[in-house]
Amino acid sequence: IMYFSKLNNEHDDVITDISYDFYGKRFATCSLDKHIKVWSLSSNNKWISYDIPRAHQDSIWRLSWAHPEFGQLFASCSEDRTVCIWEEQENITQRITNDSKSTNNTSKDQWIRKATLSESKKAVNDVKFSPKHLGLKVATACGDGYVRIYEATDIFSLAYWQLQEFFRVDDPNEVLPDINEILDYSVVGNLNEHGLTCLSWNECPFENPKIAIGGNSKRAVVWTQIDNKWTEECLLGSHNDTIHDIAWAPSMGRSYHLIATASKETTFQVHKLIRKENSVLEYSSSAIVQAVNDSPVWRVTWNATGTILATSSEDGTLALWRRNFSDEWINIQTLNSSSNQFHAKN
């Protein structure tokens, strides 16, 4: 049995994302209150928070940590159409309250905004740093239907990021306007903008760069880069509603890939992709799994080996899933938001 302690989240509104760093000794939270909190594990095993006030001009949706090889930095994305890159400023002291629940900062510069990326025409709904073998890059999933990939031109000066690549994830079910509407700019402005909600990189260093993408179009797709051009590689199963989250499992030497998707439905899906020649992936099958308490799943994430999947549901339930020998995904543990311990399944 695993036990947990509850933290005072210190936000004034709904928390929209939680992201751990590479070592699990630090995590960040963001909220509709436009603040970011960075939590660090102290020497006495207490979680200490540092507040970044007014980190964005609107609600903050997602956070992503870079690999520690590039230093202590993370990215945030927001409804204000921007992505911000944050770096820790060393040698900044703090006065910590006795109860270790909050901090009063002697400087506002512990976490510095190094860059603001503002090319998106609509909200930026997800942001993910690339695997370290691709360099210091960050990908964004935007409400205007585009994936944009930025690269730091100088990793020692994080103020400069180049929009290296961008591509639009098409929705084949879009209805185009008739000829009389073509000159209506309000219509043209909304053409083909079904909106992307989430993305996840393939971390395998032996394959071409690949990204799994989901959105309001109810489609989950894999795009791949071949000869410096991004193209759609395969469609992942069939979904009946907006896709909330997508997570590419670490492959750990498997001959196939697993990608999990969560949507507004009361099920989540685990998709299997087979490796072909020349780093090509082919969609094989999808396992459709009923969520705990029949509650829509909002987040999915894998453990380090890609063998256990964690899901977070609308009713506040965290569940762990493992595939059995019959290729079925079995709920092995659950944690209710009102409880302090996991309940193991027999």
C-alpha positions in Angstrom: 0.0 0.0 0.0 1.3 3.5 -0.9 0.4 6.5 1.2 0.2 10.1 0.2 0.1 13.5 1.8 -2.0 16.3 0.6 -0.6 19.7 -0.3 -2.2 23.1 -0.1 -2.1 23.9 -3.8 -2.1 27.7 -3.1 -3.8 28.5 -6.4 -7.0 30.6 -6.5 -8.7 28.7 -9.3 -8.8 25.3 -11.0 -5.4 23.6 -11.6 -5.1 22.7 -15.3 -1.8 20.8 -15.3 0.9 19.2 -13.2 4.3 18.4 -14.6 7.2 16.6 -13.0 10.8 17.2 -13.9 13.1 14.4 -15.0 14.1 13.3 -11.5 10.8 13.6 -9.8 12.3 16.0 -7.2 10.4 19.0 -8.6 7.1 19.7 -10.2 5.2 22.6 -11.5 1.4 23.4 -11.4 -0.5 25.9 -13.5 -4.0 27.3 -13.2 -6.8 29.4 -14.5 -5.6 32.0 -12.0 -2.6 32.7 -14.4 -0.1 31.7 -11.8 2.6 29.0 -12.0 3.8 27.3 -8.8 7.2 25.4 -8.9 7.4 22.9 -6.1 10.8 21.5 -4.9 11.4 18.7 -2.4 13.5 20.0 0.5 16.1 18.1 2.5 13.5 17.3 5.2 11.1 15.9 2.6 8.8 18.9 2.5 7.4 20.3 -0.7 8.3 24.0 -0.9 6.6 26.2 -3.5 7.8 29.2 -5.5 5.1 31.4 -7.1 5.4 33.0 -10.6 2.6 35.6 -10.5 0.9 36.7 -13.7 2.9 34.2 -15.7 0.5 34.7 -18.6 -2.2 37.2 -19.5 -4.9 34.5 -19.6 -5.6 30.9 -18.4 -2.5 28.6 -18.5 -3.2 25.1 -19.9 0.0 23.0 -19.9 3.6 22.8 -18.7 6.6 20.8 -19.9 10.1 20.3 -18.5 13.2 20.1 -20.7 15.7 17.4 -20.2 18.1 18.4 -17.4 21.0 18.2 -19.9 19.8 21.6 -21.0 19.5 23.0 -17.5 16.5 23.8 -15.2 13.9 25.1 -17.6 10.3 24.5 -18.5 7.7 25.8 -20.9 4.1 27.0 -20.3 1.3 27.6 -22.8 -1.8 29.7 -22.5 -5.1 30.9 -23.8 -3.3 34.2 -24.5 -1.8 32.5 -27.6 1.7 32.4 -26.3 4.3 30.0 -25.0 6.8 31.1 -22.4 10.2 29.6 -21.7 11.2 29.8 -18.0 14.8 29.2 -16.6 15.8 29.0 -13.0 18.1 31.7 -11.7 20.7 30.2 -9.3 21.9 31.6 -6.0 18.6 33.3 -5.1 17.8 33.0 -1.5 14.3 32.5 0.0 12.8 33.0 3.4 10.7 29.9 4.1 7.9 30.0 6.6 8.0 27.6 9.5 5.2 25.4 8.3 7.0 24.9 5.0 3.8 25.4 3.1 4.7 28.6 1.3 7.7 30.9 0.6 8.2 34.6 0.7 10.6 35.5 -2.1 13.5 37.9 -1.4 13.7 38.3 -5.2 11.2 38.0 -8.0 13.8 36.6 -10.4 14.3 33.0 -9.2 12.4 31.8 -12.3 13.0 34.1 -15.3 11.0 34.3 -18.4 13.6 33.9 -21.1 11.4 34.0 -24.2 7.9 34.4 -25.4 6.7 32.6 -28.5 3.7 34.2 -30.1 3.1 33.0 -33.6 -0.2 31.2 -32.9 -3.4 32.8 -34.0 -5.4 31.1 -31.3 -4.9 29.5 -27.9 -1.9 27.3 -27.4 -3.4 24.2 -25.8 -0.3 22.0 -25.3 3.4 22.2 -25.3 6.1 19.5 -25.2 9.9 19.6 -25.2 11.4 17.1 -27.7 13.5 14.1 -26.7 17.1 15.2 -25.9 18.5 13.5 -29.0 16.7 16.0 -31.2 18.2 18.9 -29.4 16.5 21.7 -27.5 13.2 21.9 -29.3 9.6 22.5 -28.2 6.4 21.6 -30.0 3.0 23.3 -29.6 -0.5 22.2 -30.4 -2.6 25.2 -31.2 -6.2 26.1 -31.5 -5.7 27.3 -35.1 -5.0 23.7 -36.1 -1.2 24.0 -36.4 1.7 22.2 -34.8 4.7 24.6 -34.4 8.2 23.4 -33.6 10.7 25.9 -32.2 14.4 25.4 -31.6 16.8 27.3 -29.4 19.4 28.8 -31.7 21.9 29.0 -28.8 21.4 26.8 -25.8 23.5 29.2 -23.7 21.3 32.1 -24.5 17.7 30.9 -24.2 16.2 34.3 -25.3 16.4 33.3 -29.0 14.1 30.6 -30.4 13.5 30.0 -34.1 10.2 28.8 -35.5 11.9 25.9 -37.3 8.9 24.0 -38.7 5.1 24.2 -38.7 2.4 22.1 -40.3 -1.4 22.0 -40.2 -3.1 18.9 -39.1 -6.0 18.6 -41.5 -9.5 17.4 -40.7 -11.0 15.5 -43.7 -14.5 16.1 -42.4 -14.3 19.9 -42.7 -17.2 21.5 -44.6 -15.9 24.2 -46.9 -18.0 27.4 -47.6 -19.7 27.9 -50.9 -18.4 30.5 -53.4 -20.7 33.3 -52.0 -19.0 32.9 -48.6 -15.4 33.0 -49.8 -15.2 36.8 -49.5 -16.6 36.8 -46.0 -13.5 37.3 -43.9 -15.2 36.0 -40.7 -15.8 32.7 -42.5 -12.4 32.5 -44.1 -10.8 33.2 -40.7 -12.4 30.1 -39.3 -11.8 27.8 -42.2 -10.1 24.6 -41.3 -9.6 25.6 -37.7 -10.9 22.6 -35.8 -8.2 23.1 -33.1 -5.6 20.9 -31.7 -5.7 20.0 -28.0 -2.7 17.7 -27.3 0.5 16.2 -28.6 3.2 13.7 -27.6 6.7 12.9 -29.0 8.1 9.5 -29.9 11.2 9.2 -27.6 12.9 6.5 -29.6 16.3 7.8 -30.8 16.5 5.2 -33.6 13.5 6.4 -35.6 12.6 9.5 -37.5 11.0 12.3 -35.4 7.4 11.5 -34.8 4.6 13.2 -33.0 1.1 11.9 -31.9 -1.6 14.6 -32.1 -5.2 14.9 -30.9 -7.8 17.6 -31.3 -11.4 18.7 -31.4 -11.9 16.9 -34.8 -12.1 13.6 -32.8 -9.0 12.4 -34.7 -5.7 11.1 -33.2 -2.9 10.9 -35.7 0.8 10.3 -36.0 2.9 12.6 -38.0 6.5 11.9 -39.0 9.4 13.9 -40.4 10.9 12.5 -43.6 13.6 14.4 -45.6 12.9 17.5 -43.5 9.1 17.4 -44.3 6.3 16.5 -41.9 3.6 14.2 -43.2 0.7 12.3 -41.7 1.7 8.7 -41.1 -1.3 6.9 -39.6 -4.7 7.4 -38.0 -5.2 6.0 -34.5 -8.5 4.2 -34.1 -11.8 5.9 -34.0 -13.0 8.4 -31.4 -16.5 9.9 -30.9 -15.6 13.1 -29.1 -12.9 15.7 -28.5 -9.6 14.2 -27.5 -8.4 15.5 -24.1 -4.9 13.9 -24.0 -2.5 11.7 -25.8 0.6 9.9 -24.5 3.3 8.0 -26.4 4.7 5.1 -24.3 8.5 4.6 -24.0 9.3 1.7 -26.2 12.0 0.0 -24.1 13.1 -2.3 -26.9 9.6 -3.5 -27.9 9.0 -4.3 -31.6 5.9 -2.1 -31.5 4.6 1.2 -30.1 1.8 2.0 -27.7 -0.1 5.3 -27.7 -2.9 6.1 -25.2 -5.7 8.6 -25.9 -8.3 10.1 -23.6 -11.5 11.8 -24.8 -14.9 13.1 -23.5 -16.1 9.5 -23.7 -16.2 7.3 -20.6 -13.5 5.1 -22.2 -9.9 5.5 -23.0 -7.9 3.8 -25.8 -4.5 2.2 -26.1 -3.4 2.0 -29.7 -0.8 -0.5 -31.0 1.5 0.5 -33.9 3.8 -2.0 -35.7 7.3 -1.0 -36.9 8.0 -1.6 -40.6 11.1 -1.0 -42.7 12.7 2.4 -42.8 11.2 3.6 -39.5 7.7 3.5 -40.9 4.8 2.8 -38.4 1.6 1.0 -39.3 -1.5 1.1 -37.2 -2.4 -2.3 -35.9 -5.2 -2.2 -33.3 -6.9 -0.3 -30.5 -7.9 -1.5 -27.0 -11.0 0.4 -25.8 -11.0 0.3 -22.0 -13.9 1.4 -19.7 -12.8 4.1 -17.3 -13.2 3.7 -13.5 -16.7 4.8 -12.4 -17.6 5.5 -16.1 -16.1 8.9 -15.7 -14.5 10.7 -18.7 -10.7 10.6 -18.6 -8.9 13.9 -18.9 -5.2 12.8 -18.6 -3.2 9.8 -19.5 0.5 9.2 -18.8 3.0 6.2 -18.8 5.6 5.1 -16.3 9.3 5.1 -17.4 9.1 1.6 -18.9 5.8 2.0 -20.7 4.2 -0.9 -18.9 1.8 0.9 -16.6 -0.6 3.6 -17.6 -2.1 6.2 -15.3 -5.4 7.8 -16.0 -7.0 10.8 -14.3 -10.8 11.1 -14.5 -13.4 13.9 -14.3 -14.6 12.6 -10.9 -11.1 13.0 -9.3 -10.1 9.3 -9.6 -6.5 8.3 -10.4 -6.2 4.8 -11.8 -3.3 2.6 -12.7 -3.6 0.0 -15.5 -1.5 -2.9 -16.7 -1.9 -5.2 -19.6 -2.3 -8.9 -18.8 -1.3 -12.0 -20.7 -4.7 -11.9 -22.6 -3.8 -8.5 -23.9 -6.4 -6.9 -21.8 -5.9 -3.7 -19.8 -6.7 -4.3 -16.1 -7.1 -1.7 -13.4 -4.6 -2.6 -10.7 -4.9 0.3 -8.3 -7.2 3.4 -7.8 -6.9 6.5 -5.7 -10.0 8.7 -5.0 -9.5 12.4 -4.5 -11.0 12.1 -1.0 -8.6 9.3 0.1 -5.0 9.2 1.1 -4.1 5.7 -0.1 -4.2 3.5 -3.2 -6.6 0.6 -3.3 -5.1 -2.4 -4.9 -7.2 -4.7 -7.1 -7.0 -8.4 -6.8 
